[in-house]
Amino acid sequence: MAKGKQMGLSRRQLLIGAGLAGAAGMTGLTACGGSGSGGGSDDGSAALTFTWWGNEVRNANTTEAIEAYTKANPGVTIEPQPGEWNSYWDRLATQTAGNTSPDIIQMDMAYISEYGDRGALLDLEEHGIDTSKFLPGTVDSGRIDGTLYGVNAGINTPILMANPELFEKAGMDMPDDTTWTWDDLMEIAAEVAKGADLDFGASSVFSADSMFSAFLRQNGKELFTPEGLGFEVADATAWFDMMMRFFEAGAIGTAAQISEESTKTLDQSTLAVGTGAMQVYWSNQVEAVNNASGKEMALLRFPSTTGKATDRKAWYKASMLWSVSSRTEEPEAAVALINWWMNSTESGMINLAERGIQPNTEVQAAIEGELSPAQQAVSKFISDIEPELAATPIAPLPGGGTLGAVMFRYQTEVLFGRTSTADAAQGFVDEVTSNLTV
């Protein structure tokens, strides 16, 4: 997930990716008609439209990069279409249905199957996309049924961020994240919450579908398979049961605190304001949390079932992707721009790690010295966990982007004592299954 989903967005939106935004608009999404760009030319000229969601930093970086590209390619004009996450997907669905889709689209993992399966995105490999210098394991995020509909714009991985000062206040050492199990996390979170008088020892562990994915992968399952859900009611029940053990141990806060935390913006989150010791985030959010809290947070691996980091089944996630409209009249020009964006040091120096760690290893090496201390810490973490990686999870199936929101709603019912873990798991699986359009 990217830093564009920050200060004005809730914890739920930060953690579940696409969430519910734009889901209704996708129902009528088609790929008929032409793009909003002008016609092609043999002289290297092209008129492109370019859309992205972002914050002030990303908007400035993206604008600077566009200006650098058009200066080097004077025949190319690029119309920028920046947006905000809350309205981005409704706008894109409307544009696509109305045959005015932008040529270049900043895409999210939660929606790439929705657009790809409806024929709205270009097969990038057919038009010369270059991922030859990408870190292994970072390309397939955008591949749906063998077709590359999106190229990784930045490397992310799910983490627990921790405030070392609060562990010190509790008289505790920092956890050894290379050996801890889920039970260890529970015990440590309960101890630090009690010792430092905190609302949360660990927050967002069970509201993050990334953590549910990690739990499933460690038990031989996945969130999704090409055919549908990759888990069953019994798996969801086990996850909800573990949540209740954490809850009863005092590791994750009260039901009311958990519900309230889910609506808070990043700058008001428990880690930022100092009422929690650990919280689930994506790795590219470290700098934002540090800035919001005024503290230097530690990056921790999520636990394993065995106590061995190499059994974590970790993965690199695309923070976001670059896609091209299938109806663009400028496919070669659009792909050429993405190639420059991802494979040139000039672009890397402009964008740095704002969208995540650069997947092109040569670009990342060239810009390493320009990164902030927080970004350098993330870069080292991304490199350190390479031996712990398993296969890249497939993107959510069409209709599956709301899994995290549905899961949290049923978990809330359990936490408030309104239903059992078994009944909640059944309702969760049934609802997510009914949302899929495969």
C-alpha positions in Angstrom: 0.0 0.0 0.0 1.2 3.3 -0.7 1.7 6.6 1.0 -1.1 8.2 -0.9 -3.5 6.5 1.5 -2.4 8.4 4.5 -3.5 11.3 6.6 -7.1 11.6 5.5 -7.8 7.8 5.5 -8.8 5.4 8.2 -6.8 2.4 9.4 -9.2 0.1 7.7 -8.6 1.8 4.3 -4.9 1.7 4.9 -4.8 -2.0 5.6 -7.4 -3.5 3.3 -6.1 -1.8 0.1 -9.1 -1.0 -2.1 -11.7 -1.6 0.5 -15.2 -0.8 -0.6 -14.3 2.3 -2.7 -15.6 2.1 -6.2 -17.0 -1.4 -5.9 -20.4 -0.4 -7.2 -18.9 1.4 -10.1 -17.1 -1.7 -11.2 -20.4 -3.5 -12.0 -20.9 -1.7 -15.3 -17.2 -1.5 -16.2 -16.5 -2.3 -19.8 -13.6 -1.8 -22.2 -15.6 -0.7 -25.3 -14.6 2.2 -27.4 -11.4 4.3 -27.5 -9.2 6.0 -25.0 -9.3 9.7 -24.3 -5.9 10.3 -25.9 -5.1 11.4 -29.4 -4.0 9.3 -32.4 -0.6 7.9 -32.9 2.2 9.2 -35.1 5.2 7.8 -36.9 7.3 10.8 -35.8 7.5 9.9 -32.1 4.8 12.3 -31.1 2.0 11.1 -28.8 -0.7 12.6 -26.5 -1.1 10.7 -23.3 -3.3 11.0 -20.2 -1.9 9.8 -16.9 -3.9 9.2 -13.7 -2.8 8.5 -10.2 -3.9 8.9 -6.6 -1.5 10.5 -4.1 -0.4 12.9 -1.4 1.3 16.2 -1.8 4.8 14.6 -2.0 3.7 12.1 -4.6 1.9 14.7 -6.6 5.0 16.9 -6.7 7.3 14.0 -7.6 5.0 12.7 -10.3 4.7 16.1 -11.8 8.4 16.6 -11.8 9.0 13.2 -13.5 6.4 13.9 -16.2 8.1 17.2 -16.9 11.5 15.5 -17.1 10.1 12.9 -19.5 8.4 15.4 -21.8 11.5 17.6 -21.9 13.6 14.6 -23.1 10.8 13.6 -25.5 9.4 16.9 -26.9 7.0 15.1 -29.2 5.1 13.6 -26.2 2.5 15.5 -24.3 1.1 14.1 -21.0 -2.1 15.3 -19.4 -1.9 14.7 -15.7 -5.0 13.5 -13.8 -4.1 13.3 -10.1 -6.8 12.3 -7.6 -7.5 11.3 -4.1 -8.0 7.7 -3.0 -11.6 8.1 -1.8 -12.9 9.2 -5.2 -10.2 7.6 -7.5 -11.9 4.3 -8.2 -15.4 5.7 -8.8 -13.9 8.2 -11.3 -11.8 5.5 -13.1 -14.8 3.1 -13.3 -16.9 5.9 -14.8 -14.1 6.9 -17.3 -13.6 3.3 -18.4 -17.4 2.6 -18.8 -17.6 5.9 -20.8 -14.6 5.0 -23.1 -12.5 7.9 -21.7 -10.1 5.8 -19.6 -6.7 7.4 -19.1 -3.8 5.9 -21.1 -1.6 5.3 -18.1 -3.3 4.2 -14.9 -1.9 3.8 -11.4 -3.5 0.5 -10.4 -4.1 -1.2 -7.1 -3.7 -5.0 -6.4 -7.3 -5.1 -5.1 -8.7 -4.1 -8.5 -6.3 -5.3 -11.1 -8.3 -8.5 -11.6 -11.5 -6.5 -11.9 -10.1 -4.4 -14.8 -7.9 -7.1 -16.3 -10.7 -9.7 -16.5 -13.0 -7.2 -18.2 -10.5 -6.5 -21.0 -9.9 -3.0 -19.8 -6.1 -3.3 -19.5 -3.3 -3.8 -22.0 -1.1 -6.9 -22.1 2.1 -5.1 -21.3 4.4 -7.8 -22.4 3.0 -7.7 -25.9 4.1 -4.1 -26.1 7.7 -4.3 -24.8 7.5 -3.8 -21.1 11.0 -4.3 -19.6 11.2 -6.0 -16.2 14.5 -7.7 -16.8 16.3 -5.9 -13.9 13.4 -6.3 -11.4 14.1 -8.2 -8.2 12.9 -11.8 -8.4 9.4 -12.2 -7.0 8.3 -8.6 -7.9 6.9 -9.1 -11.4 4.1 -11.6 -11.0 1.9 -9.3 -8.8 0.4 -7.8 -11.9 0.0 -11.1 -13.8 -3.5 -12.4 -14.1 -4.0 -15.8 -15.8 -0.6 -15.5 -17.4 -1.1 -11.9 -18.7 0.9 -9.0 -17.3 -1.7 -6.3 -16.8 0.3 -4.2 -14.3 4.0 -3.6 -13.5 5.1 -3.2 -9.9 5.6 0.4 -9.0 7.3 -0.2 -5.7 8.1 -3.1 -3.4 6.1 -3.5 -0.2 5.8 -6.2 2.5 3.5 -6.4 5.5 5.2 -5.7 8.8 4.7 -5.0 12.5 6.0 -1.5 13.4 7.1 -1.2 17.0 7.9 1.7 19.3 11.2 0.8 21.2 10.6 3.5 23.8 7.4 1.7 25.0 9.2 -1.6 25.4 11.9 0.2 27.4 9.2 1.8 29.5 7.7 -1.7 30.2 11.2 -3.0 31.1 11.3 -5.3 28.2 13.7 -6.2 25.4 12.6 -5.8 21.8 11.2 -9.0 20.4 13.3 -11.4 18.4 11.3 -11.3 15.2 13.3 -14.1 13.6 12.1 -16.7 16.2 8.7 -15.6 17.5 5.5 -17.5 17.0 1.9 -16.2 17.0 1.7 -17.2 20.7 4.9 -15.3 21.4 3.4 -12.2 19.8 0.3 -12.6 22.0 2.3 -13.0 25.2 4.7 -10.1 24.4 1.9 -7.8 23.3 0.0 -8.5 26.6 3.1 -7.9 28.7 4.1 -4.6 27.0 0.5 -3.4 27.2 0.4 -4.1 31.0 3.9 -2.9 31.7 3.7 0.4 29.8 0.0 1.0 30.6 -1.1 1.0 27.0 -4.4 0.5 25.2 -2.8 -1.9 22.8 0.1 -4.2 22.9 -0.4 -5.0 19.2 -3.0 -3.3 17.0 -4.6 -4.2 13.7 -3.2 -7.8 13.8 -6.6 -9.3 13.1 -8.2 -6.5 11.1 -5.4 -6.7 8.4 -6.1 -9.2 5.7 -2.4 -9.3 5.1 -2.0 -11.0 8.5 -4.8 -13.4 7.7 -3.0 -14.2 4.4 0.2 -14.8 6.4 -1.6 -17.2 8.8 -3.2 -19.1 5.9 0.0 -19.4 3.9 1.8 -20.8 6.9 -1.0 -23.4 7.0 -0.8 -24.3 3.4 -3.7 -22.1 2.2 -4.1 -18.8 0.4 -6.6 -16.0 0.4 -7.5 -16.8 -3.3 -6.8 -19.4 -5.9 -7.7 -18.9 -9.6 -10.9 -20.8 -8.9 -12.1 -18.9 -5.8 -11.4 -18.6 -2.2 -8.3 -20.5 -1.1 -9.5 -21.2 2.4 -12.5 -22.7 4.2 -14.8 -21.9 7.1 -12.6 -24.0 9.4 -9.6 -21.8 8.5 -11.5 -18.6 9.2 -12.8 -20.1 12.5 -9.2 -20.8 13.6 -8.2 -17.2 12.8 -11.2 -15.8 14.8 -10.4 -18.2 17.6 -6.8 -17.0 17.8 -8.1 -13.4 17.8 -10.2 -14.2 20.8 -7.2 -15.7 22.6 -5.3 -12.4 22.0 -8.4 -10.4 23.1 -8.8 -12.4 26.3 -5.1 -12.1 27.1 -5.3 -8.3 26.9 -2.9 -8.2 23.9 -5.1 -6.3 21.4 -7.3 -3.9 23.3 -11.0 -3.9 24.2 -13.7 -4.4 21.6 -14.6 -0.7 21.7 -10.9 0.4 21.3 -10.5 -2.0 18.4 -13.6 -0.7 16.7 -12.6 3.0 17.3 -9.0 2.4 16.1 -10.3 1.2 12.8 -11.7 4.6 11.9 -8.7 6.7 12.8 -6.4 8.4 10.4 -2.7 7.5 10.4 -1.6 10.5 12.4 -4.2 9.6 15.1 -3.4 5.9 15.1 -2.3 4.2 18.3 1.3 3.9 17.2 1.5 7.6 16.2 0.0 8.9 19.4 1.9 6.4 21.7 -1.0 4.4 23.1 0.1 1.1 21.4 3.5 -0.6 21.2 3.0 -2.4 17.9 0.8 -2.0 14.9 0.5 -3.7 11.5 1.4 -1.6 8.5 3.0 -1.9 5.1 6.7 -1.3 4.8 6.5 1.9 2.7 4.5 3.6 5.5 7.5 3.7 8.0 8.5 7.2 7.1 4.9 8.5 7.4 4.5 6.9 10.8 7.8 8.2 12.0 6.9 11.7 10.9 3.4 11.5 12.5 4.8 10.1 15.8 8.1 12.0 16.0 9.6 8.6 16.9 11.8 6.2 15.1 9.9 3.0 14.8 11.4 -0.5 14.5 10.4 -2.9 11.7 9.5 -6.4 12.8 8.6 -9.5 10.8 5.2 -11.0 11.3 5.3 -14.2 13.3 5.4 -17.8 12.1 3.7 -21.0 13.3 7.1 -22.7 13.8 9.3 -20.0 15.3 11.5 -19.9 12.2 11.6 -16.8 10.0 12.2 -18.9 6.9 8.8 -20.6 7.5 6.9 -17.2 7.5 5.9 -17.5 3.9 6.6 -13.9 3.4 6.1 -12.1 0.1 6.8 -8.9 -1.7 3.6 -7.0 -2.6 3.3 -4.3 -5.2 2.6 -1.1 -3.4 0.7 -0.2 -6.5 1.1 -1.0 -10.2 1.4 0.8 -13.6 -1.2 -0.3 -16.1 -2.3 0.9 -19.6 -5.8 1.1 -20.9 -6.5 -1.6 -23.5 -8.2 1.0 -25.7 -5.3 3.5 -25.7 -4.4 4.7 -29.2 -0.8 5.1 -28.0 0.2 1.6 -26.6 3.9 1.9 -27.5 4.2 5.4 -26.2 2.4 4.5 -23.0 4.6 1.5 -22.3 7.7 3.5 -23.2 6.8 6.0 -20.5 6.4 3.2 -17.9 9.7 1.6 -19.0 11.4 5.0 -18.4 9.6 5.4 -15.1 10.7 2.1 -13.7 14.1 1.6 -15.4 15.8 5.0 -15.5 18.0 6.4 -12.7 16.6 9.9 -13.6 13.1 8.8 -12.7 14.4 6.9 -9.6 16.2 10.1 -8.3 12.9 12.0 -8.6 10.5 9.5 -7.1 13.0 7.8 -4.6 11.0 5.3 -2.4 7.8 7.3 -2.1 5.8 4.5 -3.9 7.9 1.8 -2.2 11.4 0.4 -2.7 12.3 0.4 -6.4 11.9 -3.1 -8.0 14.6 -2.4 -10.5 17.7 -3.4 -8.6 20.1 -1.2 -10.6 17.9 1.9 -10.0 17.6 1.1 -6.3 21.3 0.8 -5.9 21.9 4.1 -7.7 19.5 6.0 -5.5 20.2 4.3 -2.2 22.4 7.1 -0.9 19.7 9.6 -1.6 17.1 7.9 0.5 16.0 9.1 4.0 17.1 7.1 7.0 13.6 5.6 7.3 13.6 4.6 3.6 17.1 3.1 4.0 15.9 1.0 6.9 13.0 -0.3 4.7 15.4 -1.0 1.9 17.6 -3.1 4.2 14.5 -4.9 5.6 13.3 -5.8 2.1 16.7 -7.2 1.3 17.1 -9.0 4.6 13.8 -11.0 4.2 14.6 -12.4 0.7 15.5 -15.9 2.1 12.0 -15.9 3.8 10.0 -15.3 0.7 7.5 -17.8 -0.7 5.5 -17.6 -3.9 3.8 -14.3 -4.7 0.1 -14.4 -3.8 -2.3 -13.9 -6.7 -4.3 -10.7 -6.9 -7.7 -10.7 -5.4 -10.3 -12.2 -7.8 -12.9 -9.9 -9.2 -15.2 -9.0 -6.3 -12.6 -10.0 -3.8 -11.1 -6.6 -3.0 -13.6 -6.2 -0.1 -12.5 -9.3 1.7 -10.7 -7.3 4.5 -13.7 -5.1 5.1 -16.1 -8.0 5.3 -13.7 -9.9 7.6 -13.4 -7.0 10.0 -17.2 -6.6 10.2 -17.7 -10.2 11.3 -14.8 -10.0 13.7 -16.4 -6.9 15.3 -19.5 -8.9 15.9 -17.4 -11.6 17.7 -15.5 -9.1 19.8 -18.7 -7.5 21.0 -20.1 -10.9 21.9 -22.9 -10.8 19.4 -22.0 -14.0 17.6 -19.7 -17.0 17.9 -16.4 -17.4 16.0 -17.9 -20.4 14.1 -21.0 -18.5 13.0 -19.0 -15.4 12.1 -16.5 -17.5 10.0 -19.4 -19.1 8.1 -21.0 -15.7 7.4 -17.6 -14.2 6.4 -16.9 -17.0 3.9 -20.4 -17.0 2.5 -20.4 -13.3 1.9 -17.0 -13.1 0.3 -17.8 -16.1 -1.9 -21.0 -14.4 -3.0 -19.1 -11.2 -3.9 -16.8 -13.1 -6.3 -17.6 -12.9 -10.0 -15.5 -15.8 -11.2 
